[in-house]
Amino acid sequence: MRYALGIGLSAFLLFQVQPLSAASILPWFGGASSVWTTCLLFFQSVLLAGYAYAFWLGERSVRTQRLVHGAVLLGSLVVLPILPDPSLAPLDATRPVQRVLVVLALTVGLPYFLLSTTGPLLQHWFAARYPDRDPYRLYALSNAASLAGLLTYPLLVQPFFELESQAWAWSAGYALYAVAVLWVLRELRVSAPSELAEVEPPGAVALVRWVLLAGTGTALLMATTNQLTQDVASVPFLWVLPLAIYLGSLIVAFDRPSWYHRVGWMGALFAATVPLGPWAEVLGWDGLFVQAPALCLLLAAGCMMVHGELVRGKPAARHLTRFYLAMSLGGALGGLCVAVLAPLAFPTFFEFPLAVTAAFVLWAWRPGVDEQLRPVQTIAMTVGFWYLPVGLGGAQVLALMGSAATERSFYGVLKVVDDEVDGVAVRKMRHGRILHGLQLRDDPRAPTTYYGPDSGVGLSMARVQAQGPAHVGLVGLGAGTLATYGRSEDALVFYELDPHGVEMAQTWFTYLEDSPASIELRLGDARLALEREAPDPYDLLVVDAFSGDAIPVHLLTEEAFALYAARLAEDGLLALHVSNMFLELEIVAAAGAASAGLSWVVVRGEEQEPAIQPSRWLVAARDPELLAGLPSMDLPERRVLWTDSYSSLVSVLR
């Protein structure tokens, strides 16, 4: 029981601390979904360090193991609780990957390191004490507990507890985990590791294969997550699904290895889903209901293939820690390739077809195994080997060729696409599935999309301009559409997080160039900039950063609204774009505005052909008379107030 308790608690806490840590630092990096990918890279790297420590310690005497691990475990309690120091917040938007890694290392590095050592160490001790029992089933238990930690955080923890309470509760759980492991150490009466059955250590080929299989599984997970959340659908919590599938495949592979059949239904599923997901976008098929299920099935088949092969090649218990070290090395390398190298090397998500191809090749390559394949299977493998890079890569190339320009950064892939809407030539800026701007080719100064003259922001702009020269702050640049409202006497200040977005707006769209207004572009997170720059009241402050699934929560909290109110002129207006297909952001914005002492209305803009889209804007002011006459829509009575220490997308799901 003590082994299961220690392993289960450690795995549960590992997957609770990951979203908790990400939620704590998301406001510092603009709420970008890439923060999560970078967090995965960090956790994979620390996992590698923990497994290396477990391998080293497993070769020492039992007495040394108990003394060293007990001392390190007790020392890790000193860093609790695990909330990041505000002094670590970045001052600008440069080097976000490095800064995320540093903040995580200083905040949760040591406890996460100790948790990561638990699986291989306790399995090693279990194997020495119970040589007739299979220690690898404890790894399946570990992944089941990880899955429980992953799913309970957004559903049961985040909606009901503030971040500080979460950190203290997690820290209490960590203390309980420490007690469980100390119980194992105290009662440890296993044979020394050298007394485990001696078997020949695995050769270099086996080690390399373990690294490649584990790395491919991690790369497939992260690449599929990128593909799903940015190129397929902007649905909240969609990133949870790939990780749950990944963990589920590990549970099945290690607990029920007989369920994995190398050829048969697994290969058929893989072959069926490989062409469907990537080509669905090229063919214009529905993303959420066709591509997303296809990609998830492809991920499930691919993970079962690589993890099934891992289990088939696992060593005897004597070399268990070596096996897990190779797995963690592969996981860290896979994460490094997707999170760091791929954005530098590829203009779009080419790592996805590469990861799928690697899974197929490793499945087909089994060195030293004399396995007779039927002719049909041989043909399928040969065709598949050539189809994967050509077919999957071809879908990515075609998608790339359909755009006038593509830029990739930490924040995702931006594309400029020339298109037609009802026979009218337009140019669009897209961030995955999200439209960030649209310009009419024959009327380039016309406002479009969510910024029509009858929208909340269009009406607000008209009101402040009627009073004289307007000083306007705008959070979120997009294509620069709102610059079309600028007059020669107006001053517009745009806050934009992504430098590539600024470059695209200036290069491919003419809104900024054509505007007679004085325009200033400020790079970095808007809230941090508004907090740090000298107070300069705005007649109108526009916040437009909530259209995707990666909501920058820190721009919708009570503290953020207090900052907005402080930066408004006495008769100024605040306009927030709250259009969202999946989230009722207006009830959060209404609560935030009220908390800052502002009156508000929600203005619904109607669709107008060819380029004005329906929109919802919350417009707020200190004096309710400033809102008189604005066409307002009714909201439900429910309000949800977010703070810097509490927010939950679950609470505002439509």
N, C-alpha and C positions, 0 to 999 in steps of 0.2 A: 504493500500500500504506500509506503513512504516514497518509493521510487516513482510510482504513478503520480502521487501528489506533487512531488517536486517538479517532475517533467511537465505535468499538466498546468500547474501554476505558472511556471516560467514561460511556457508557450502562450498562455492566455495573456499574461502581462506584456509579452513582446508585441502582440498585435493590438493591445490596448494603447500602448505608449506610442505606437507609430502614428495613428491619426491624431492623438492628443498632442504630440510634438508638432506635427504639421499644422494643426489648428492654431497652435500658440504662435507660430512664426509666419503664417500666411499673410497677416496684415503688413508685415515688414517688406514683403516681396510682391505686393500688388494683387494678392489672391490668385496668382497664376496657377493653372493646373500642373505646370512643369515643376512646381515646388514638390508635389507628391512624387514625381519620378526621381527627382534629386534625393528626396528622403529615402526612397527605395535603394538608391545607390549607396547612401550612407549606411543604411541598416545591413545591406549585403556585405559591405566592406568590414563593418564591425563584427558581423557574424563570422567572417573569415578569420579575423583576429581571435575571436573566441574559440573557434574550432582548432586553430593552430596552438593556442594555449592548452586546450584539452588534449591534443595529440602529444605535446611536450610533457604535460603533467602525467599523462597515462603511462609514460615510460619510466616514471620515478617509483620509488618504494611507496607502499601504502601509507606509511607514517608521514612521509614527505607530502604526499597528496593531501592528507587530512590537514596538516599544519599550514601549508601554503594556501590551499583553497579556503580554509576557514578564515585565515587572516585577510585575504583579499575580499572575501565576502563581507566580513565585518567592516572593513574599510570603506566599502561602497555605500554603506548606510550614511556616511558623513555628507554626501552630496544631496540628500533628500531635503525638501521636495524638488520636483523637476521642472519648475517653470523658468523660462529664459530670462536673463537679466535684461531690462530695457536698454541698458547701455550698449548692448550688442546690436541694436537696430542699425541698419545701414543708413548712411547719409546720402547716398545716391544710388542709381540703378546699375552701376558697373559691377562686373564679376559676381553675378547672383549665385551661380553654382558654388563657387568657392565659399561665399559667405554663408550660404545655407549649411554647408558641411561644417564650417567652423562653429556656428551657433549650436548645431546638434551635438557636436563633439563635447563642447563645454557644458551642455545642459544635461544630456542623457547618456553620454558616451560610456561612463563607467558602469552604471547599472545595466545598460543594455549589453555591454560586454559580458558581465557576469551571467545574465540570463541566457546569453547565447552559448555559454559553455555547458549549460546544464544537460542538454540532450545527450551529447556524446559522452560526457563524463559519467552520468548516472547509468547510461546504457553499458558503459565499460565496466563499472562496478557491479551492475546487475549480472552481466555475463560471467564475471569472475566468481560471483557467489552462487549463481544458478546456471551452471554450464549446460544443463540439459534443456533449458528454455530459450526461446528465440528472442534476443534483445531488440531486434529490428521492429517488432510489433509496437514497442514503446515509441518509435518514431511516428507510427501511424497515430498513436494517442496524442503525440505532440502536435501533429498537424490538425487533428480534430479540435484540440483546445485552441489552436491558432485561429481556426475558422470561427469558433465561438467568440473569441475576442474581437475578431474583425466585424462580425455581424451585430454583436451587442452594442458596440460603441455608438454607431449612428442611431440605433433604435432605442436603446435603454439608458445610455450614459449621457451623450451630448444633449438630448432634448430636455433633460431634467436637472443638470448640474452645471454650475459655472466652472470655468477652466481651473480656477484656484481650488475649488472643491474636488474636481477631477484629479488634480495633481496630488492633493493630500490623500484621497482615497486610493489612488494608484500606489502612492508611497506606503500606505498601510498594507496593501496587498503585497508589495515588495518585501516588507518586513516579515510578513507571514511566510512568504517564499523562503526568505533567509532562514527562518526557524525550521522549515521543512528540510532544507538541505543540511543544516547543522545537525538535525536529527539523523539523517543518513550518515553523516560523517561520524557522529558519536557512536552509532551502532555498527559502523563498518567493521565487518569481520571477514572480509573477502580474502581470497588468496592473492598474493602479489601478482601483478600483471605477468611476470615472467613464468608463472605457474599455469597460465592458461595454455590450452593445447597449442603446441608449437606447430605452425604450418609455414610453408614458404611464403614470403611476402609477395604481394602483387608486383608484377613487372611494370616497366615503363609504359608499355602499350595500354595496360589496364588503367593505370593512373591517368594517362592522357584521355582515354575514352570517358572515364568518370567526369573529368573536368569539362570535356566538350559536351557531354550529355546534360550535365547540370547547368552549364552556361547557356546552352541552347534553350532549355526550359525557361530560364529567367528572361533571356532576350525575347523569347516568344511571348511571355506574359507582358513585358513592358511595351513591346512593339504593338501588340494587339490592343493594349490599353490606349496608346497614342492614337492608333487607327480608329478605335471606337469613339473616343471622347472628342476628337477634333475633326475627323473626316466623315463620321457616320451620323452621329446624333449628339446634341447638347442636352443630355438628360441628367439630372442630378443623381449622384451615387452610381452612375453607370460604371465608374472605375472599380467599384466593389465586385462586380460580376466576374471579370477576368481573374482577379485574385482569388475569389472563392473557387472558381474552376481549377485554378492551379493547385490550390491546397487540397481540393477534393481528389485530384489525380494522384497526389502524393499519398493520401490516406488509403485509397484503393490499391495503389501499387505496393505499398509496404504491408498493409494488413491483409489484403486478399490478392496475393500475387497470381493465384490461379485464374483470376478473372482476365488477366492480360493474355491475349492471343496475338502472337506476332503477325500472323497472316490470317485473314478472315474478316470479321465485321469491323475491326479497327482500321484496317487498310481501306476497306470500302467506304467507311465514313470519311476518312481523310481524303480519299480521291474525290468524293462527291462534293465536299465543302471547299476544297482548294480553289476551284475556278469561280465559285458562286459569289463569295464575299467581295473580293477585289473588283471583279468585273461588273458587279451590280451598279457601282457608282458610274462607271463608264457608260453603261446601258441606260442609266437614268432610273433604276429601280429604287423603291422606297428604302431609305437608310435604316430606320428603326425596326421595321418589321420584316425586312429581307436581309440586309447586310449584317445587322447586329446579331441575329440568331445564327447566320452562316459563319460569321467570324468566331462566335462563341463555340460552336460545334467544332470548327477547325482548331481552335485553341485546345479544346478538350481532347480531341484525337491526337494532336501533336504532343501535348503534355503526357498523355497516357503512353505514347510511343517512347518518348525519351525517358520517362520515369520507369516505365516497365522494363526497358533495357537496363536502366541503372540497377533495379532490383535483381534482374537475372544475372548481373555480373558482380553482385556484392560479395565481399570476402568473408572469410570466417571471422568469428567474434574477436580473435586475437588482433586483427587489423581493422577493427571497427572505427577507431578514431582516425586512422589514416584515410579511410573511405569518406568519412564526413568532412575531413579537411579538404580532400579533393573536390567534393561537392560544393563546399562553401567557396573555394577558389574559383570554380566555374561560375557560381552565382555572382560573385563580385565582378568577374571579367565580363559576363553577360550584361550586368547592369552598367558597367563602365562604357561598353560599346554603345548601348542604346541612349543613355542619359548624357554622355559627354562627347563621344566620338561621332555618333551619327549626326547630331545637329551641325557639327563642323564639316562633315564630309558630304552630306546629302542635302539637296534642296527640298526634298519632301520625304515621306516615310518609306524610303527604300529599305530600311532595316527590317521591315515587316516581311517582304518576300525573301530576304536573305535568311531570316530566322526560320521561316517555313521550309526553305530549301535545306538548311542545315539539319532540321529535324528529320527530313526524309532521308538525307544522305546517311546520317548516323544510324537510322533505323535499318537501312539497307546494308550498312557496313558492319559486319561482325567478325573481326579478325580472329583467326584460329578456330572458327566454328565450321564444321562440315555440315552444312544444312542444304539438303536437296530441295530445290524449288521447282514446282511444276512449271511447264512452259508458259502458261497463262500468267503466272506470277512473275516470271522472268521478263516477259514482254511488258507487263504493267510497270515494273520497276524501271525498265529501260526508258519507256515513254515518259514516266513520271519524272525521272532524273533530268530529262531535257526540257520537259514542259514547265517545271517549277520556275527556274530562273527566267525562261523566255516568257511564259504565260503571265506569271505574277508580276514580273518586272515590266512586262509590256503594258499591263493595266496602269501601273504607276507612271510610265513614260507617256501614255496617251493622256492621262489626267494632267500631266505636266505640260504637254504640248498644247492643251486647250487653254492655257493661261498666257497672258501677255508678259507677266513677270511673276516670279516666285521668290520669296525670301523666308528663310528659316532662322529662328533664334530660340532662346530659352523659353519664350512665351508661345511658341508654336509656329505654324506655317501660314504666312500671309500670301494671298494670290490676287493678282489683278486679272480680270477676265473681261474681254470685250464680248458683248452679247446684244440681243434684241429683246425688247419687251413690247408686245403688241405692235410690232413693226417699227418701233423706235429704237435707234442705235443708242446703247448705253455702255458705260464702263463701270465695272463693279470691283469693290475690294472685299475679299472674303477671308475670314479666319476660320478654316474648317468649314462648318456648315453655317456659320454666323455671317450675315451681311453687315459689313462695317461701313459701307458707303456706296453711293451710286451717283453717277453724273451723266446727264443727257449730253450726247455728243453735239447736237445741234442747238442746244440752249444751256451752255455750261454753267450759267449763273443761277439757274432755277434751283430752289431747294427741293430735295427729294426725300424719299424713304420716310423716316419718322419725324422729319423736321419741316413739314409743310407749314404754310402760313396759318392754318387753323389748328395746328397742333399746340400742345401746352407750351412748348418752348417758343414756337413762332408767335403766339399771342403774348407771351411774357416779354420777348424781345421788342415787340411793337410798343408795349406799355412803357418800358424803361426808356426807349428811344424817344418817345413823345415828350419826355421831361427834359431832353437836351442830350449832350454828349454822354454816351454810355460807356462805363467801365465794366467789362464782362469777363468773368473767369469761367473756363470751360474744362471740365475734367473728362478726358477722353477725346482724342483727335479724330479717329476714324479717317475718312477721306478729307476731312476739313470742311464738311458741308455747311456747318453753321457760320463759316466765314462769309458766306454769301449774303448774310444779313448786315454785315459790317458797313458803316458809312465812313466817310473821310474823317469825321470828328470823333469816331468811336475808337476805343482801345480794347483789343481782344487778347486774353492770355490763355493759351492752351496748355494743359498739363497732360503729358503722355508718358506712359511707362516704357513702351517698346521703341527703341531707337529706329528699328527697321520700319515701324509704322510711320514715323515721321518722314523717313526717306521715301517711302512709297507715296505718301500724300503729296509730297513736294515734287516728285518726279513724274507721277502718272496722272495726277489730278490737278486741276487749275483753280480750285476754290481759293486756296491761300494766295496764289499769285494774282488772281483777278480782283480780290477784295481791296477796296480803297482804304479799309481800316488799318490802323496800326496793329500789327500782329506780333506777338511774342510767343515762342515755344519753350516750355520748361520741361526738361526730361526728369523722370523719376516718379516715385509714388506721390500722388496728389495730396494725400492727407499729411504725409510727412513734410511735404513742401509748404503746405498751408500753415502748419504748426511752426515751422522754423523761419519762414521769411517774415520780413517786417510787415506789420499790419497795414493793409491798403484796401479800404472797403470797396466791395464790388456792388454795383447797381443790380447786377444779375449774376448769380452763380449757378452754372449748369453742371449737373453730375450725370454723366451718361456712360456707365460702365457695367451694366447689369444684364446684358442681352444673352450671354452665354450660360453654360452650366456651372462654370467656375466663378461663382459670385464673390467679388471682393467684399466680404462681410464687413471689414473694418470701415467701409464707406457708408454703412447703414446703421451704425450703432449710436447709442445715446451720446457718447462722447464725440462722435463725428458730427452729429447735428448741433451740438453745442459749439463746435468749431465753426461750422457753416454760419450759424447765427452771429458769431463774433466777427466774422469776415464780411457780413452784409452791411451795406449802408442803412441808415435808419429807415428809409423808404425802399429798401432793396427787395428783390424777389429771389427765391430759391426754386429751381426747377430740376426735378429728378425724373429720369426716364425709367419707368418701372414696367415697361412692356416685357412680359416673359410668358412663354407658353406653359411652363410647368410650375411656376412659383408665384404665389400671391404677394409680391413684393410691396404692393401698395399698402397692405395692412402693417408692414414693418415700417415703411416710410412715414405713414400717418402717425404711428406711435412715437417715432423718433422726432418728428417735427413738433408734436405736442409737448414732448419732454423738454424741448428747447424754448417753449413759450411761443411757438409760431402757429398761426392759423393756416389752414391748408384747404385745397380742393384738388380733386383728381379730374383732369381734363382728358377726354377721349377724342383722339383725332381719327376721322373717318378715312377710309381708302378712297383715293382718287387716281384715275388712270392718267398717264401710264406708270407713274413712278412714286406716288405718294402712298405709303402703307399705313394701315391702322396702328395707332399708338396710344399709350397711356402715360401721362406725365402728372406727377404730383407737384403742384405749385404752392409755395408757402411764403408767408410774409408776417412781419410783426403786427401790422395793422390790417385787420380783416377787410377794411374798406379798399385796400389795394387789390383785393381779389374779386371785388364786386363786378358782376357781369360776365365773369369767366364761365363757360359752359361746364358745369360739374356733373359728375356721375355719382350715384349712390354706392357706398361700400357696405359690406357686412359689418355688424357691430364689433366683431372680434378684432382685437389689436394684439400685436406681438412686439414687445420692446426688446431689441437686442442690445447688448452691451459689449464692451471689449472682452469681458470674461464669460459671456453667455451668448450663444447663437445656435440655431438649429434649423437646417433646411427642411427637416421633417415637419417642423411646426407650420411651415407655409406652403407645403405641397398642395397643388390644386386637386 
